[in-house]
């Protein structure tokens, strides 16, 4: 009797293994189908004049000295072959052991040394040498290595928001925003579609200028994270990544993107912490010939603040 039971158990294991492998294959196939569906959906709506996603860049990135992964996120609205300064500069800090994320926004008018080019506003590093020169600039000024880059076209942001949030992202718009935005905004708590949310994160034509814009960008990242979290959204990740991928130039593999996005959306990771460079009381605002108004920053003070922020 015991021998018969032992034989039945032996026969059962190959069947269980086969079912398990078939399930993995089905899930993988479904994920790939969803990803390609998202890609094709965006390609139909894409402005063919925009070639940023097809540009080939060199990027000599690596993990930082703490073993963490840093992603250089650049927002660009260049059209066709137009050379553009980076409109948005963020660093996403990912601690794989903890599965946690932090974000640092570097204000584009920060006046720093750009390797081989003297001192300029930091956003000009992208126009002068692409993401690699931006990486070198951040390394030289703030002693931080960046492993990956992602250059996102703003139209991709619109497509992603509309796909992920059919009813819009809930945001409290703090004031009327009409100057130099494609879609005007009225104040109040409301759900914004992709076009309206893009206006919200790009608006800067008021008394606080870029300072307010950076604050709104960080507020929006947190709102997206909070409102996207959950198992239903994780199931939609392959399609969401497919939707945005035609608009993003990056050195990240799709598998790496999926892995980090899953952790980003997990409910148990807590709030996303954010830092702005320059920090308070670490800069002046002179006018420089040929540059206009700049943020002349205390590099050492900001470097120290950045490292304290990502290691605490």
Secondary structure, DSSP 8 states (H G I E B T S, - for coil): -HHHHHHHHHHHHHHHHHHHHHHHHHHHHHHHHHHHHHHHHHHHH--TT--GGG----------TTS-EEEEEEEE---TT-----SEEEEEEEETTTTEEEEEEE-TTEEEEETTTEEEETTHHHHHHHHHHHHHHHHHHH-----EEEEEEHHHHHHHHHHH-TT-EEEEE-S-B-TT-SS-B-SEEEEE-HHHHHHHHH---STTHHHHHHHHHHHHHHHHHHHH-SHHHHHHHHHHHHHHHTTEEES--HHHHHHHHHHHH-GGG---EEEEES-TTSEE--EETTTEE-EEE-HHHHHHHHHHHHH-
